[in-house]
Amino acid sequence: MADFGPELRRLLRKAGCSKIRDGKGSHEIWTSPRTQRAFPVPQRIRSRHTANAILKQTGLPKAF
């Protein structure tokens, strides 16, 4: 099974997003400079749909 987490984090950092803190359970809280919003990112992302939804929250195009 694929893990989209490392690639997604690389794309987020490249876009200027930054990790604010660890969230509850196995999530991290990140912020986007484009949307000025915070959003959760799971440690392991098994679904490309979830990875693309996170990119959409940051204002980035689909990549998976």
N, C-alpha and C positions, 0 to 999 in steps of 0.2 A: 504494500500500500504506500502511496506517495505521501510525503510530508512537504507541504507548500510553505511552511513556516520560515525556514532560512531564506528562501528566495524572496518571500514577501517582505521580510524585515530588511533585506538588502535594498529592495525597491523603495521602501518607506524612508530609509536613511538617505538614499540618493535624492529623494524628493524634498528633503529637509525636515521630515517628521522626526520627532524625538520621543523617547520613552520617558514618561513622567515618573511612574512608580509601578510596583507590583500590585496587582489587583487581588481580588478574592479567588481562592482556588488556583487554577492553573492559567490565569489570565494576566496580561500586562496592560497598563493604561498608557496610551500614546496620544500625542497631540499633532495636529496638522497645521502648518503655517498658512495653507491655502484657505481652509474653512474656519480656522480658529476654534476648532472643537476637539474635545477629547473623545477617544473611542477605544474599546477593548480589543485586544489581540490575543487569541488563545496561544498557549505554548505549542501545541501540535495542531496543525490544520490539515485535515485529511481530505477535505472537499475543495475542489477548485471554485465551486460556487461561493463558499464562505470566503475564500481568498479574494475573489473578485468583488464581493460585497464590501469587504474591508477597504479595498482600493477605491470603491465608489464613495465611501464615507469620507475619504481624504481628498476627493476631487480629482483622482487619477483615473486614466482609462483602464479597461480590463487588460490583464496580462496573462491570464491562465485559461 
